[in-house]
Amino acid sequence: MNKLSKLLVKSFFGPFAATFFVVLFMLLMQFLWKYIDDLVGKGLEWYVIAELLFYATATLVPLALPLAILVSSIMTLGNLAEHYEIVAAKSAGISLQRLLKPMFVTAIFISMMAFLFSNYMLPFTNLKMGSLLYDVRQQKPAFYINEGLFYNGIDGYSIKVGSKDKDNSTLRNIMIYDHSAMNGNTKVVVAKKGIMRMSDDEKFLLVDLEDGYSYDEQAGESSQGPSRSPQLLRTEFKTYGFRFDLSSFKLSRTNEDLFKDNFQMLNLGQLETAIDSFDVELSKRVKESASSGKSYLMSYRESLLSSMIPDTTNLALINSKTSQIVYENAIGQARNLKSYFTSIADEVESRQELKSRFAIEWHRKFTLSIACFILFLIGAPLGAIIRKGGIGLPVVISVAFFLLFHIISITGEKFVREGVLQPVVGMWIASAVLLPIGALLLYKATHESVIFDADFYIRFFKRFRKGKT
């Protein structure tokens, strides 16, 4: 690699790395705000949150990478054009295609790495993040008792305290409803004071109550069974101990094998196997339903004729009463058959929709890498045309093109999920739209285009007005 190529690659990687991590950080903040209610107030350890954010960051790479390539390519070529370095290279006999060659190779390398990441790393990170996020969202809020409010976080108990001392361990005017026996509000304990502390293994909450009463309502019994008047037991105590199990407040991890068959957790080979299985099952199910429906109709026809007209098949001999019975029976059987085929159609539709999800994920493995190259193909000549570097105009234009790409992509994906478009059409429509734009911009940049030159349009309109007058 000569010095010029090294200079261009180095100039490209600086803005690329900066843009990539900035975009990744912004997307991560969006993820954090989306799930902030599921993370705050649950007493999660810092390493659990850090692990979740790490895996979430990896899953956001497919969004950040194309935008980073687009912005960095525009900024790199824009800086070169703004400082007349492209003009100097052309005067030395170096064409724009020659200048872009090392960056093209770099873009192809990044696209290949994006494919490998999408096929091997992304399913793994999706599995880790999906299972961990599920466990975090199922986690109970952290144990915390507010003054004057009932706390129902502990299974089988409802606790209310009048006030807490500054040490957060001494409680005043305590009321505890014990529902652990599953008999309703039949047992309540009140006390003037209590000391709250954790057990040595931190699995239990120990509360030592002082100066209180225990009320226990029990159903009275007689020789014939339970009596109508319950019995109320009132017990006074000086000290009374409660032990609450806090095991449900610990984060419990779900077996990851329950999530591994999701379409986002599969690589290309596994997705192809799943899609083939769907095709086989759908074909088998349709054939079975058609055969069952036909057999059902034939058996019903034969049973109807044999039961109603045992000696003849002439329907004209059926009297009016018999015909009414036949008619009502036929209507009922037709409704049953319609219900059967409707359920089959709903089942096939749901399977087709699920198959589309797997097909979408299969095509996404390729569209990510192709999108990286196409957006570079747009950004590099666009930077040479606008002749502006920095983070001003290049960023605005980059965001506009990326939004166009993203809107077309999600629209095509939605149409695929709804069955309007085939996966091969819906998932590649964005690339098909932007590839000609990239080729056009490359052609214009090579032939000294003035499509972004404001003076050109001003002169054009001035000539147009003079010609009109």
C-alpha positions in Angstrom: 0.0 0.0 0.0 1.5 3.3 -1.1 1.5 6.5 1.0 -1.6 8.0 -0.7 -3.6 4.9 0.0 -2.5 4.9 3.6 -3.4 8.5 3.9 -6.9 8.0 2.5 -7.6 4.9 4.7 -6.4 6.7 7.8 -8.5 9.8 6.9 -11.5 7.5 6.6 -11.1 5.4 9.8 -10.9 8.5 12.0 -14.4 9.9 11.2 -15.7 6.3 10.9 -14.7 5.3 14.4 -15.9 8.6 16.0 -19.3 8.5 14.1 -19.8 4.8 14.9 -19.4 5.1 18.6 -21.4 8.3 18.8 -24.3 6.8 17.0 -24.0 3.6 19.0 -24.1 5.6 22.2 -27.2 7.5 21.1 -29.0 4.3 20.2 -28.0 2.8 23.5 -29.5 5.8 25.3 -32.7 5.3 23.4 -32.7 1.6 24.5 -32.1 2.7 28.1 -34.9 5.2 28.1 -37.2 2.6 26.6 -36.6 0.1 29.3 -35.8 2.5 32.2 -39.0 1.5 34.1 -37.9 -2.2 34.0 -34.5 -1.4 35.4 -35.0 1.2 38.1 -36.1 0.2 41.6 -35.5 -3.5 41.3 -32.2 -3.7 43.3 -30.3 -5.1 40.3 -26.6 -5.5 40.7 -24.4 -3.2 38.7 -22.8 -6.0 36.8 -26.3 -7.3 35.7 -27.1 -3.9 34.2 -23.6 -3.7 32.6 -24.1 -7.1 31.0 -27.5 -6.1 29.6 -26.1 -2.9 28.2 -23.2 -4.7 26.7 -25.4 -7.2 24.8 -27.8 -4.4 23.9 -24.9 -2.4 22.4 -24.0 -5.4 20.2 -27.5 -5.8 18.9 -27.5 -2.1 17.9 -24.5 -2.5 15.6 -26.6 -3.2 12.5 -28.2 0.3 12.8 -25.0 2.2 13.7 -22.7 0.7 11.2 -24.4 1.8 7.9 -24.9 5.3 9.2 -21.2 5.5 10.4 -20.0 4.5 6.9 -22.2 7.0 5.2 -21.2 9.9 7.4 -17.5 9.1 7.4 -17.3 8.6 3.6 -19.0 12.0 3.0 -16.7 13.7 5.6 -13.5 12.2 4.2 -14.1 13.1 0.6 -15.7 16.4 1.6 -12.5 17.4 3.5 -10.3 16.4 0.5 -12.5 18.3 -1.9 -12.8 21.4 0.4 -9.0 21.7 0.7 -8.5 21.1 -3.1 -6.6 17.9 -2.5 -8.8 16.1 -5.1 -8.0 18.8 -7.6 -4.3 18.5 -6.8 -4.5 14.7 -7.3 -6.3 15.1 -10.6 -3.7 17.6 -11.8 -1.1 14.9 -11.0 -2.9 12.4 -13.2 -4.7 10.6 -10.4 -8.3 10.1 -11.2 -11.2 10.0 -8.7 -11.6 6.3 -9.2 -8.0 5.8 -8.3 -8.5 7.9 -5.1 -11.5 5.9 -4.1 -9.9 2.5 -4.7 -8.4 2.0 -1.2 -11.6 3.2 0.4 -13.6 0.8 -1.8 -11.5 -2.0 -0.6 -11.9 -0.8 3.0 -15.7 -0.6 2.5 -15.8 -4.2 1.1 -13.8 -5.4 4.1 -16.2 -3.7 6.5 -19.2 -5.2 4.6 -17.7 -8.7 4.9 -17.1 -8.2 8.6 -20.7 -7.0 9.0 -21.9 -10.2 7.4 -19.8 -12.4 9.7 -21.0 -10.4 12.7 -24.6 -10.6 11.6 -24.4 -14.4 11.0 -22.4 -15.5 14.0 -22.2 -12.8 16.7 -25.7 -11.2 16.4 -27.7 -14.5 17.1 -25.5 -15.1 20.2 -26.0 -11.5 21.5 -29.7 -11.5 20.7 -30.0 -14.7 22.8 -28.1 -13.3 25.7 -29.9 -10.0 25.7 -33.3 -11.5 25.1 -33.1 -13.9 28.0 -31.5 -11.4 30.4 -34.1 -8.7 29.5 -36.9 -11.2 30.0 -35.6 -12.0 33.5 -35.1 -8.4 34.4 -38.6 -7.5 33.3 -40.0 -10.3 35.4 -38.0 -9.3 38.4 -39.9 -7.8 41.4 -39.2 -4.3 42.5 -36.7 -4.0 45.3 -37.9 -4.4 48.9 -38.8 -0.9 50.3 -41.6 -0.1 52.8 -43.0 3.5 52.6 -44.6 5.1 55.6 -48.4 5.1 55.7 -48.8 2.8 52.7 -49.5 -0.9 52.5 -46.6 -2.9 50.9 -47.7 -6.1 49.1 -44.4 -7.1 47.5 -43.9 -10.1 49.8 -46.0 -13.0 48.8 -48.7 -13.8 51.4 -48.3 -10.6 53.4 -49.4 -7.0 53.4 -47.4 -4.7 55.6 -48.0 -1.1 56.8 -45.9 1.0 59.1 -46.8 4.4 60.6 -43.3 5.8 60.6 -39.6 4.8 60.3 -36.7 6.1 62.4 -33.7 7.6 60.7 -31.8 4.4 60.9 -34.4 2.8 58.5 -34.5 -0.3 60.8 -36.8 0.8 63.6 -40.5 0.8 62.7 -43.4 2.3 64.5 -47.1 1.4 64.5 -46.8 -1.7 62.5 -49.7 -3.7 60.9 -49.2 -7.0 59.2 -51.9 -8.9 57.4 -50.9 -12.6 57.1 -52.4 -14.2 53.9 -50.0 -17.1 53.8 -52.8 -19.6 54.8 -54.9 -18.5 51.7 -57.9 -17.9 53.9 -58.4 -14.2 53.3 -57.9 -11.4 55.9 -58.3 -13.7 58.9 -55.0 -13.0 60.7 -53.5 -9.6 61.5 -50.7 -8.6 63.8 -50.3 -5.0 65.1 -47.4 -3.7 67.2 -46.2 -0.4 68.5 -42.6 -1.0 67.5 -40.4 -3.4 65.4 -36.8 -3.9 64.5 -36.1 -4.9 60.9 -32.9 -6.7 59.8 -31.6 -9.1 57.2 -30.5 -12.6 57.9 -26.8 -13.5 57.6 -27.3 -15.1 54.2 -29.6 -12.2 53.1 -32.3 -14.6 52.1 -34.8 -13.6 54.8 -36.1 -10.4 56.3 -36.4 -10.7 60.1 -38.8 -8.4 61.9 -38.8 -8.4 65.8 -42.1 -6.9 67.0 -42.6 -5.5 70.5 -45.8 -4.7 72.5 -48.6 -5.7 70.2 -51.5 -8.0 69.6 -52.3 -10.9 67.2 -55.8 -11.4 65.9 -56.8 -14.7 64.4 -60.3 -15.3 63.1 -61.2 -19.0 62.9 -64.4 -20.7 61.7 -66.3 -22.3 64.5 -67.2 -26.0 64.1 -70.1 -28.1 65.4 -70.9 -31.8 65.2 -72.8 -31.2 61.9 -69.9 -29.2 60.4 -68.7 -25.6 60.4 -70.9 -23.3 62.5 -72.1 -19.9 61.3 -70.4 -17.9 64.0 -66.5 -17.7 63.7 -64.2 -17.6 66.6 -61.8 -14.6 67.2 -58.5 -15.3 69.0 -56.8 -12.3 70.4 -53.2 -12.8 71.7 -51.1 -10.1 73.5 -47.4 -10.3 73.2 -44.3 -8.5 74.4 -42.1 -9.8 71.5 -43.1 -11.5 68.3 -40.8 -12.6 65.4 -41.6 -12.6 61.7 -39.4 -14.1 59.0 -40.1 -13.1 55.4 -38.7 -15.1 52.5 -36.9 -12.7 50.1 -35.8 -15.3 47.6 -38.3 -13.9 45.0 -36.4 -10.6 45.0 -33.3 -12.3 43.7 -32.8 -12.3 40.0 -33.4 -15.8 38.7 -32.1 -16.7 35.3 -34.3 -18.5 32.8 -32.9 -21.4 30.8 -31.6 -19.9 27.6 -32.7 -23.0 25.6 -36.3 -21.7 25.8 -35.3 -18.7 23.6 -32.8 -20.3 21.2 -35.5 -21.3 18.6 -36.5 -17.6 18.1 -35.7 -16.4 14.5 -33.5 -13.6 15.9 -31.2 -16.2 17.6 -30.5 -18.3 14.5 -27.7 -18.2 11.9 -28.1 -18.8 8.2 -28.0 -22.6 8.3 -30.5 -22.8 11.2 -32.8 -20.3 9.4 -32.7 -22.4 6.2 -33.5 -25.5 8.1 -36.4 -23.8 9.9 -37.8 -22.4 6.6 -37.7 -25.8 5.0 -39.5 -27.3 7.9 -42.2 -24.7 7.6 -42.6 -25.5 3.9 -42.9 -29.3 4.6 -45.3 -28.8 7.5 -47.5 -26.3 5.5 -47.7 -28.6 2.5 -48.5 -31.6 4.7 -51.1 -29.7 6.7 -52.9 -28.4 3.5 -53.0 -31.9 2.0 -54.3 -33.4 5.2 -57.0 -30.8 5.6 -58.2 -31.2 2.0 -58.2 -35.0 2.3 -60.1 -34.9 5.7 -62.7 -32.5 4.3 -63.3 -34.7 1.2 -63.5 -37.8 3.3 -65.9 -36.1 5.7 -68.2 -35.0 2.9 -68.3 -38.5 1.3 -68.9 -40.3 4.6 -71.7 -37.8 5.5 -73.4 -38.2 2.1 -73.3 -42.0 2.3 -74.6 -42.0 5.9 -77.4 -39.6 5.0 -78.6 -41.6 2.0 -78.4 -44.9 3.9 -80.3 -43.6 7.0 -83.0 -41.5 5.3 -83.5 -43.5 2.1 -82.5 -47.0 2.8 -84.1 -48.6 -0.3 -83.7 -45.9 -3.0 -81.6 -42.9 -4.0 -84.4 -41.0 -5.5 -84.6 -37.7 -3.5 -88.0 -37.0 -4.9 -89.5 -39.7 -2.7 -88.5 -38.0 0.5 -91.6 -36.5 2.3 -91.7 -33.0 3.7 -90.9 -34.0 7.3 -87.9 -36.1 6.3 -86.7 -33.4 4.0 -86.7 -30.8 6.8 -84.7 -33.1 9.0 -82.3 -33.7 6.1 -82.0 -30.0 5.5 -81.3 -29.0 9.1 -78.8 -31.8 9.5 -77.0 -30.7 6.3 -76.9 -27.1 7.4 -75.4 -28.2 10.8 -72.8 -30.4 9.0 -71.9 -27.6 6.6 -71.4 -25.2 9.5 -69.1 -27.7 11.2 -67.2 -28.1 8.0 -66.9 -24.4 7.5 -65.6 -24.0 11.1 -63.1 -26.7 10.5 -61.7 -25.2 7.3 -61.7 -21.7 8.9 -59.5 -23.0 11.7 -57.2 -24.7 9.2 -57.0 -21.4 7.2 -56.1 -19.4 10.4 -53.5 -22.0 11.3 -51.9 -21.9 7.8 -52.0 -18.0 7.9 -50.2 -17.9 11.3 -47.6 -20.4 10.1 -47.1 -18.4 6.9 -46.6 -15.2 9.0 -44.1 -17.0 11.3 -42.3 -18.4 8.2 -42.0 -14.8 6.9 -40.3 -13.7 10.1 -37.7 -16.4 9.6 -37.3 -15.4 5.9 -36.9 -11.8 6.9 -34.1 -12.6 9.3 -32.4 -14.8 6.6 -32.3 -11.9 4.1 -31.3 -9.5 6.8 -28.0 -11.3 7.2 -27.1 -10.1 3.6 -28.9 -6.8 3.5 -26.8 -5.4 6.3 -23.5 -6.0 4.5 -24.9 -4.8 1.2 -26.3 -1.7 2.8 -22.9 -0.8 4.2 -21.3 -0.9 0.7 -24.2 0.9 -1.0 -24.2 3.7 1.5 -20.5 4.1 1.0 -21.1 4.2 -2.7 -23.5 7.1 -2.1 -21.4 8.9 0.5 -18.0 8.9 -1.2 -19.0 10.6 -4.5 -21.5 12.8 -2.6 -18.6 14.2 -0.4 -16.6 15.0 -3.6 -19.6 16.8 -5.1 -20.6 19.0 -2.1 -17.0 19.8 -1.2 -17.7 20.3 2.4 -16.1 18.5 5.4 -16.7 18.7 9.1 -19.9 17.9 10.9 -22.3 20.4 9.3 -23.7 19.8 5.9 -22.3 16.3 5.5 -24.1 15.1 8.6 -27.4 16.6 7.5 -27.2 15.0 4.1 -26.1 11.7 5.7 -29.0 11.7 8.0 -31.4 12.4 5.1 -30.1 9.5 3.0 -30.1 7.2 6.0 -33.6 8.0 6.9 -34.7 7.3 3.3 -32.9 4.0 3.5 -34.4 3.1 6.9 -37.9 4.1 6.0 -37.9 2.1 2.8 -36.4 -0.9 4.7 -38.9 -1.0 7.5 -41.8 -0.4 5.0 -40.7 -3.3 2.9 -40.2 -5.5 6.0 -43.7 -4.6 7.2 -45.2 -5.5 3.8 -43.4 -8.9 4.0 -44.8 -9.6 7.5 -48.3 -8.8 6.3 -47.9 -11.0 3.2 -48.2 -8.1 0.7 -44.6 -8.7 -0.7 -42.4 -11.7 -1.0 -39.3 -11.6 1.3 -36.9 -11.3 -1.6 -38.7 -8.2 -2.7 -39.5 -6.5 0.5 -36.1 -7.0 2.1 -34.1 -5.8 -1.0 -36.3 -3.0 -2.1 -34.2 -0.4 -0.2 -31.0 -1.6 -1.8 -32.6 -1.6 -5.2 -33.7 2.0 -4.8 -30.4 3.4 -3.4 -28.0 1.5 -5.7 -28.9 3.5 -8.8 -28.6 6.7 -6.8 -25.1 5.7 -5.7 -24.2 4.8 -9.3 -25.5 8.2 -10.5 -23.6 10.1 -7.9 -20.4 8.3 -8.8 -20.9 9.2 -12.4 -21.6 12.8 -11.6 -18.6 13.0 -9.3 -16.3 11.5 -11.9 -17.5 14.0 -14.5 -17.3 17.2 -12.4 -21.0 17.4 -11.5 -22.5 20.7 -10.4 -25.7 19.4 -9.0 -24.9 20.8 -5.6 -23.4 24.1 -6.9 -25.7 27.0 -5.9 -24.0 29.4 -8.4 -24.9 27.1 -11.2 -28.6 27.3 -10.5 -28.4 31.0 -10.0 -26.8 31.5 -13.3 -29.3 29.1 -14.9 -32.3 31.1 -13.6 -30.7 34.4 -14.6 -30.3 33.1 -18.2 -33.8 31.7 -18.1 -35.3 35.0 -17.1 -33.2 36.9 -19.7 -34.4 34.5 -22.4 -38.0 34.9 -21.3 -37.9 38.7 -21.4 
